Amino acid sequence: MKVIPIEKDKPIRFGFGASVKYSKKAVERNKAKRWMREAVRAEIKNINSGWNIIFFVNPKFPKRKITLDLIQEKTKSLLKKAKIL
């Protein structure tokens, strides 16, 4: 996750990325990005305005172990760690 502060009155913007290093199959990359979007949707009401946030999938993490629940858990912990929630 990369966080870029912007003016407080501007809305939050999100970006999601999964490189070819993660998977050569577009289906798997798109699935990971959809799951990241869903995880952010669940937390968006708790996030303060004034941020540009970009989420990336770690290509070293095993694809078979990634689930929506795991992504939601990691997203929430990253946002708390960055003190954005």
N, CA, C and O atoms as a MOPAC input file, in Angstrom:
PM7 MOZYME 1SCF
protein

 N      0.84500 1    -1.17000 1     0.00000 1
 C      0.00000 1     0.00000 1     0.00000 1
 C      0.88900 1     1.23200 1     0.00000 1
 O      1.86100 1     1.31600 1     0.75200 1
 N      0.54600 1     2.17600 1    -0.84600 1
 C      1.20400 1     3.48400 1    -0.89100 1
 C      0.16800 1     4.53300 1    -0.51300 1
 O     -0.97100 1     4.47900 1    -0.97700 1
 N      0.55900 1     5.48300 1     0.32400 1
 C     -0.35400 1     6.52700 1     0.78400 1
 C      0.25400 1     7.88100 1     0.45500 1
 O      1.41500 1     8.14700 1     0.76800 1
 N     -0.54500 1     8.73300 1    -0.18000 1
 C     -0.09700 1    10.07200 1    -0.54300 1
 C     -1.09700 1    11.06600 1     0.03800 1
 O     -2.26300 1    11.06700 1    -0.35800 1
 N     -0.65700 1    11.92200 1     0.97900 1
 C     -1.58900 1    12.91000 1     1.53500 1
 C     -1.87200 1    14.01900 1     0.52300 1
 O     -0.98700 1    14.44600 1    -0.21900 1
 N     -3.13200 1    14.47500 1     0.51200 1
 C     -3.53800 1    15.59700 1    -0.32500 1
 C     -4.33200 1    16.55300 1     0.55300 1
 O     -4.40000 1    16.35400 1     1.76600 1
 N     -4.92500 1    17.57100 1    -0.02200 1
 C     -5.70800 1    18.53300 1     0.75200 1
 C     -6.87900 1    17.84200 1     1.43800 1
 O     -7.49500 1    16.94100 1     0.86900 1
 N     -7.18100 1    18.26300 1     2.65300 1
 C     -8.22000 1    17.61700 1     3.46200 1
 C     -9.61100 1    17.70000 1     2.83900 1
 O    -10.43100 1    16.80900 1     3.05800 1
 N     -9.89200 1    18.74300 1     2.07400 1
 C    -11.23700 1    18.89000 1     1.51700 1
 C    -11.44800 1    18.07900 1     0.24500 1
 O    -12.57300 1    17.99100 1    -0.24600 1
 N    -10.39000 1    17.48800 1    -0.29600 1
 C    -10.53000 1    16.67200 1    -1.50900 1
 C    -10.93800 1    15.25300 1    -1.14200 1
 O    -10.56200 1    14.75200 1    -0.08200 1
 N    -11.70000 1    14.60700 1    -2.00600 1
 C    -12.15300 1    13.23500 1    -1.69600 1
 C    -11.01700 1    12.21900 1    -1.79600 1
 O     -9.98300 1    12.46800 1    -2.41600 1
 N    -11.23900 1    11.09300 1    -1.17800 1
 C    -10.27600 1    10.00100 1    -1.20000 1
 C    -10.26500 1     9.38600 1    -2.59100 1
 O    -11.30900 1     9.24400 1    -3.22700 1
 N     -9.06700 1     9.02000 1    -3.06100 1
 C     -8.96200 1     8.29900 1    -4.32300 1
 C     -8.18700 1     7.01400 1    -4.06600 1
 O     -7.22000 1     6.99200 1    -3.30500 1
 N     -8.63000 1     5.95100 1    -4.71400 1
 C     -7.99300 1     4.65100 1    -4.55400 1
 C     -7.49500 1     4.13800 1    -5.88700 1
 O     -8.06100 1     4.44000 1    -6.93700 1
 N     -6.42300 1     3.35500 1    -5.83400 1
 C     -5.91700 1     2.65200 1    -7.00100 1
 C     -5.60700 1     1.22600 1    -6.59300 1
 O     -5.25300 1     0.96600 1    -5.44300 1
 N     -5.73700 1     0.30700 1    -7.52400 1
 C     -5.50400 1    -1.10800 1    -7.23300 1
 C     -4.64400 1    -1.68500 1    -8.34000 1
 O     -4.89800 1    -1.45000 1    -9.52100 1
 N     -3.62000 1    -2.44300 1    -7.95200 1
 C     -2.73000 1    -3.00100 1    -8.95300 1
 C     -2.31100 1    -4.42100 1    -8.64500 1
 O     -2.11900 1    -4.80200 1    -7.49000 1
 N     -2.17400 1    -5.18600 1    -9.70000 1
 C     -1.65600 1    -6.55000 1    -9.61800 1
 C     -0.80200 1    -6.74600 1   -10.87200 1
 O     -1.31800 1    -6.72400 1   -11.98900 1
 N      0.47500 1    -6.93300 1   -10.68500 1
 C      1.37800 1    -7.00100 1   -11.83100 1
 C      1.39700 1    -8.39300 1   -12.45300 1
 O      0.84100 1    -9.34800 1   -11.91000 1
 N      2.04200 1    -8.47500 1   -13.58600 1
 C      2.19900 1    -9.75600 1   -14.27800 1
 C      3.08200 1   -10.69100 1   -13.45700 1
 O      3.02100 1   -11.90900 1   -13.62100 1
 N      3.90800 1   -10.11900 1   -12.57000 1
 C      4.72000 1   -10.95800 1   -11.67400 1
 C      3.82800 1   -11.75000 1   -10.72500 1
 O      4.17100 1   -12.86400 1   -10.32900 1
 N      2.68700 1   -11.17700 1   -10.36300 1
 C      1.74100 1   -11.88900 1    -9.49500 1
 C      1.16100 1   -13.08500 1   -10.23200 1
 O      1.15100 1   -14.19800 1    -9.70600 1
 N      0.67700 1   -12.86000 1   -11.44700 1
 C      0.11700 1   -13.94000 1   -12.25500 1
 C      0.12700 1   -13.51100 1   -13.71200 1
 O     -0.14900 1   -12.35400 1   -14.02900 1
 N      0.43800 1   -14.42900 1   -14.57900 1
 C      0.40100 1   -14.12000 1   -16.00300 1
 C     -1.02500 1   -14.15300 1   -16.53800 1
 O     -1.29100 1   -13.66500 1   -17.63700 1
 N     -1.93800 1   -14.72600 1   -15.76300 1
 C     -3.33200 1   -14.81000 1   -16.17400 1
 C     -4.09000 1   -13.55700 1   -15.71700 1
 O     -4.12900 1   -13.23400 1   -14.52900 1
 N     -4.68800 1   -12.86500 1   -16.68900 1
 C     -5.44100 1   -11.65300 1   -16.38000 1
 C     -6.61900 1   -11.94900 1   -15.45800 1
 O     -7.00400 1   -11.10300 1   -14.65100 1
 N     -7.18400 1   -13.12900 1   -15.57200 1
 C     -8.32300 1   -13.51600 1   -14.73000 1
 C     -7.93600 1   -13.47900 1   -13.26300 1
 O     -8.69900 1   -12.97600 1   -12.43800 1
 N     -6.76600 1   -14.00000 1   -12.92200 1
 C     -6.31300 1   -14.02000 1   -11.52400 1
 C     -5.96000 1   -12.62200 1   -11.03500 1
 O     -6.25200 1   -12.27600 1    -9.89100 1
 N     -5.33200 1   -11.80900 1   -11.89400 1
 C     -5.00900 1   -10.43600 1   -11.49000 1
 C     -6.27900 1    -9.62700 1   -11.25800 1
 O     -6.37100 1    -8.88000 1   -10.28400 1
 N     -7.25700 1    -9.77100 1   -12.14800 1
 C     -8.51800 1    -9.03700 1   -12.01000 1
 C     -9.29100 1    -9.47700 1   -10.77600 1
 O     -9.91900 1    -8.65300 1   -10.11200 1
 N     -9.25200 1   -10.75100 1   -10.46800 1
 C     -9.93200 1   -11.27200 1    -9.27700 1
 C     -9.33500 1   -10.65500 1    -8.01600 1
 O    -10.06800 1   -10.25300 1    -7.11300 1
 N     -8.01100 1   -10.58000 1    -7.95200 1
 C     -7.35000 1    -9.97900 1    -6.79400 1
 C     -7.71900 1    -8.50400 1    -6.66400 1
 O     -7.95600 1    -8.02300 1    -5.55600 1
 N     -7.77000 1    -7.78200 1    -7.78000 1
 C     -8.14300 1    -6.36000 1    -7.73500 1
 C     -9.60400 1    -6.17800 1    -7.32200 1
 O     -9.92400 1    -5.25300 1    -6.57500 1
 N    -10.49300 1    -7.05400 1    -7.80300 1
 C    -11.90600 1    -6.97600 1    -7.39200 1
 C    -12.03300 1    -7.19400 1    -5.89700 1
 O    -12.79300 1    -6.49900 1    -5.22300 1
 N    -11.28600 1    -8.16500 1    -5.37700 1
 C    -11.33600 1    -8.43000 1    -3.93700 1
 C    -10.80000 1    -7.23900 1    -3.14200 1
 O    -11.33400 1    -6.91700 1    -2.08100 1
 N     -9.75300 1    -6.58500 1    -3.64000 1
 C     -9.22700 1    -5.40900 1    -2.94200 1
 C    -10.25900 1    -4.28000 1    -2.95000 1
 O    -10.43600 1    -3.59300 1    -1.94400 1
 N    -10.93800 1    -4.08800 1    -4.07700 1
 C    -11.98700 1    -3.05600 1    -4.13300 1
 C    -13.10100 1    -3.34700 1    -3.13900 1
 O    -13.59200 1    -2.43900 1    -2.46700 1
 N    -13.49400 1    -4.59300 1    -3.04400 1
 C    -14.56100 1    -4.98000 1    -2.11700 1
 C    -14.13100 1    -4.75300 1    -0.66700 1
 O    -14.93300 1    -4.32000 1     0.16000 1
 N    -12.87500 1    -5.04200 1    -0.36300 1
 C    -12.36700 1    -4.82300 1     0.99000 1
 C    -12.37200 1    -3.34500 1     1.34600 1
 O    -12.67800 1    -2.98100 1     2.48100 1
 N    -12.03900 1    -2.49500 1     0.39200 1
 C    -12.03900 1    -1.05200 1     0.63800 1
 C    -13.46600 1    -0.53100 1     0.77000 1
 O    -13.72900 1     0.34900 1     1.59000 1
 N    -14.38900 1    -1.06500 1    -0.02900 1
 C    -15.79600 1    -0.63700 1     0.07900 1
 C    -16.33600 1    -0.83800 1     1.48700 1
 O    -17.12500 1    -0.02700 1     1.97100 1
 N    -15.92200 1    -1.89800 1     2.13700 1
 C    -16.40200 1    -2.18300 1     3.49200 1
 C    -15.86200 1    -1.16700 1     4.50100 1
 O    -16.50000 1    -0.91700 1     5.52400 1
 N    -14.69900 1    -0.58300 1     4.22600 1
 C    -14.06200 1     0.33800 1     5.17500 1
 C    -14.14800 1     1.80400 1     4.77800 1
 O    -13.71100 1     2.66500 1     5.54200 1
 N    -14.68800 1     2.11300 1     3.62100 1
 C    -14.61900 1     3.48000 1     3.09000 1
 C    -15.31500 1     4.49700 1     3.99100 1
 O    -14.89600 1     5.65300 1     4.04400 1
 N    -16.35400 1     4.09800 1     4.69000 1
 C    -17.06500 1     5.05200 1     5.56100 1
 C    -16.22200 1     5.45500 1     6.76900 1
 O    -16.48600 1     6.48500 1     7.38900 1
 N    -15.20800 1     4.65100 1     7.11200 1
 C    -14.36100 1     4.93300 1     8.26800 1
 C    -13.07200 1     5.66200 1     7.91500 1
 O    -12.31800 1     6.04200 1     8.81200 1
 N    -12.80200 1     5.86600 1     6.62900 1
 C    -11.54600 1     6.46300 1     6.19200 1
 C    -11.69000 1     7.97800 1     6.12600 1
 O    -12.67300 1     8.49600 1     5.59600 1
 N    -10.70100 1     8.68200 1     6.66900 1
 C    -10.69100 1    10.13800 1     6.63300 1
 C    -10.40200 1    10.62800 1     5.22200 1
 O     -9.72100 1     9.94700 1     4.45600 1
 N    -10.92000 1    11.81300 1     4.87100 1
 C    -10.67600 1    12.36300 1     3.53900 1
 C     -9.26900 1    12.95300 1     3.46700 1
 O     -8.60600 1    13.14300 1     4.48700 1
 N     -8.83100 1    13.23600 1     2.24700 1
 C     -7.52800 1    13.86000 1     2.05400 1
 C     -6.40600 1    12.88800 1     1.77400 1
 O     -5.26200 1    13.14600 1     2.14900 1
 N     -6.70600 1    11.76900 1     1.12200 1
 C     -5.67200 1    10.76500 1     0.83400 1
 C     -5.82000 1    10.20700 1    -0.56700 1
 O     -6.92900 1    10.06900 1    -1.08200 1
 N     -4.69000 1     9.88900 1    -1.17800 1
 C     -4.64100 1     9.04600 1    -2.36600 1
 C     -3.99200 1     7.74700 1    -1.90500 1
 O     -2.87900 1     7.76600 1    -1.38200 1
 N     -4.66300 1     6.63700 1    -2.09000 1
 C     -4.17800 1     5.35300 1    -1.58800 1
 C     -4.11000 1     4.36300 1    -2.74800 1
 O     -5.06100 1     4.22300 1    -3.51700 1
 N     -2.98200 1     3.68300 1    -2.86200 1
 C     -2.79900 1     2.68500 1    -3.90500 1
 C     -2.48000 1     1.35400 1    -3.24100 1
 O     -1.56000 1     1.25800 1    -2.42900 1
 N     -3.24800 1     0.33200 1    -3.59300 1
 C     -3.03600 1    -1.01800 1    -3.06900 1
 C     -2.41200 1    -1.88900 1    -4.15000 1
 O     -2.80600 1    -1.83200 1    -5.31500 1
 N     -1.43800 1    -2.69100 1    -3.75000 1
 C     -0.78100 1    -3.62400 1    -4.66000 1
 C     -0.85300 1    -5.02700 1    -4.07800 1
 O     -0.92400 1    -5.20300 1    -2.86200 1
 N     -0.83400 1    -6.01800 1    -4.95300 1
 C     -0.75400 1    -7.41200 1    -4.52700 1
 C      0.71900 1    -7.78700 1    -4.49900 1
 O      1.45200 1    -7.52800 1    -5.45300 1
 N      1.15000 1    -8.39800 1    -3.40000 1
 C      2.52800 1    -8.85900 1    -3.30000 1
 C      2.69800 1   -10.08000 1    -4.19800 1
 O      2.03100 1   -11.09100 1    -3.98200 1
 N      3.57800 1   -10.01000 1    -5.20200 1
 C      3.72200 1   -11.13900 1    -6.12800 1
 C      4.33900 1   -12.37800 1    -5.48700 1
 O      4.23900 1   -13.47300 1    -6.04000 1
 N      4.97200 1   -12.21800 1    -4.33200 1
 C      5.60600 1   -13.35600 1    -3.66600 1
 C      4.62000 1   -14.17700 1    -2.84000 1
 O      4.91400 1   -15.30800 1    -2.45200 1
 N      3.44000 1   -13.59700 1    -2.57200 1
 C      2.44600 1   -14.31700 1    -1.76900 1
 C      1.80200 1   -15.40700 1    -2.62300 1
 O      1.43400 1   -15.14900 1    -3.77000 1
 N      1.65800 1   -16.61600 1    -2.08700 1
 C      1.06800 1   -17.71800 1    -2.87700 1
 C     -0.37400 1   -17.41800 1    -3.30300 1
 O     -1.21000 1   -17.06000 1    -2.47300 1
 N     -0.65300 1   -17.56400 1    -4.58600 1
 C     -1.98900 1   -17.25500 1    -5.11500 1
 C     -3.07200 1   -18.14300 1    -4.51300 1
 O     -4.20600 1   -17.70400 1    -4.32700 1
 N     -2.73300 1   -19.35400 1    -4.21800 1
 C     -3.74600 1   -20.29100 1    -3.69700 1
 C     -4.20700 1   -19.94800 1    -2.28200 1
 O     -5.27900 1   -20.38000 1    -1.86000 1
 N     -3.41200 1   -19.17900 1    -1.55100 1
 C     -3.76700 1   -18.83600 1    -0.17400 1
 C     -4.56200 1   -17.54000 1    -0.06300 1
 O     -5.10700 1   -17.24100 1     1.00000 1
 N     -4.63500 1   -16.76900 1    -1.14100 1
 C     -5.34600 1   -15.48500 1    -1.09400 1
 C     -6.85500 1   -15.71800 1    -1.15900 1
 O     -7.36200 1   -16.40400 1    -2.04700 1
 N     -7.55400 1   -15.12700 1    -0.19000 1
 C     -9.01000 1   -15.18500 1    -0.14700 1
 C     -9.54700 1   -13.77700 1     0.13200 1
 O     -8.79400 1   -12.88200 1     0.51400 1
 N    -10.82900 1   -13.59600 1    -0.05900 1
 C    -11.44300 1   -12.30000 1     0.22700 1
 C    -11.30000 1   -11.94900 1     1.70300 1
 O    -11.01800 1   -10.79800 1     2.03500 1
 N    -11.48900 1   -12.91100 1     2.58300 1
 C    -11.36300 1   -12.65400 1     4.02200 1
 C     -9.95000 1   -12.19400 1     4.39100 1
 O     -9.78300 1   -11.27500 1     5.19200 1
 N     -8.95200 1   -12.82800 1     3.81300 1
 C     -7.56700 1   -12.45900 1     4.08200 1
 C     -7.28100 1   -11.04800 1     3.58700 1
 O     -6.62000 1   -10.27200 1     4.27700 1
 N     -7.76800 1   -10.71100 1     2.40700 1
 C     -7.55300 1    -9.36900 1     1.86400 1
 C     -8.25600 1    -8.32400 1     2.71700 1
 O     -7.70400 1    -7.24900 1     2.95200 1
 N     -9.46500 1    -8.62000 1     3.18500 1
 C    -10.17300 1    -7.67500 1     4.05100 1
 C     -9.40900 1    -7.45800 1     5.35300 1
 O     -9.29100 1    -6.32700 1     5.82400 1
 N     -8.89800 1    -8.51900 1     5.92400 1
 C     -8.13400 1    -8.42700 1     7.16800 1
 C     -6.86600 1    -7.59400 1     6.96100 1
 O     -6.56500 1    -6.71100 1     7.76300 1
 N     -6.12900 1    -7.87400 1     5.89400 1
 C     -4.88000 1    -7.15800 1     5.61400 1
 C     -5.14200 1    -5.69000 1     5.28000 1
 O     -4.37900 1    -4.81700 1     5.69300 1
 N     -6.20400 1    -5.41500 1     4.54200 1
 C     -6.54800 1    -4.03900 1     4.19300 1
 C     -6.84200 1    -3.22700 1     5.44000 1
 O     -6.35500 1    -2.10700 1     5.59300 1
 N     -7.63300 1    -3.79100 1     6.32300 1
 C     -7.98000 1    -3.09300 1     7.56500 1
 C     -6.73600 1    -2.84300 1     8.42000 1
 O     -6.57500 1    -1.75900 1     8.98100 1
 N     -5.86000 1    -3.84300 1     8.51900 1
 C     -4.65500 1    -3.67200 1     9.33100 1
 C     -3.70900 1    -2.64200 1     8.70800 1
 O     -3.07700 1    -1.87300 1     9.43300 1
 N     -3.60200 1    -2.61700 1     7.37800 1
 C     -2.74800 1    -1.61600 1     6.71800 1
 C     -3.28200 1    -0.20400 1     6.92700 1
 O     -2.51100 1     0.72300 1     7.17600 1
 N     -4.59100 1    -0.03900 1     6.82800 1
 C     -5.17500 1     1.28400 1     7.02200 1
 C     -5.02400 1     1.74200 1     8.46400 1
 O     -4.80300 1     2.92800 1     8.70900 1
 N     -5.13800 1     0.82900 1     9.42600 1
 C     -4.92700 1     1.19400 1    10.83700 1
 C     -3.46600 1     1.54200 1    11.07900 1
 O     -3.16700 1     2.49400 1    11.79900 1
 N     -2.56100 1     0.78200 1    10.48800 1
 C     -1.13500 1     1.01800 1    10.66000 1
 C     -0.73700 1     2.40000 1    10.09900 1
 O      0.11400 1     3.08400 1    10.66700 1
 N     -1.35500 1     2.79400 1     8.99400 1
 C     -1.08600 1     4.09600 1     8.39300 1
 C     -1.85900 1     5.21800 1     9.08100 1
 O     -1.72000 1     6.38100 1     8.70300 1
 N     -2.66800 1     4.88700 1    10.08000 1
 C     -3.47600 1     5.83800 1    10.85800 1
 C     -4.44100 1     6.62100 1     9.96600 1
 O     -4.61900 1     7.83000 1    10.11000 1
 N     -5.05400 1     5.88500 1     9.04500 1
 C     -6.03500 1     6.49500 1     8.13900 1
 C     -7.45200 1     6.21200 1     8.61000 1
 O     -8.36200 1     6.98600 1     8.31500 1
 N     -7.65600 1     5.12100 1     9.33400 1
 C     -9.00000 1     4.78200 1     9.84400 1
 C     -9.32000 1     5.61500 1    11.05800 1
 O    -10.40000 1     5.48000 1    11.63200 1

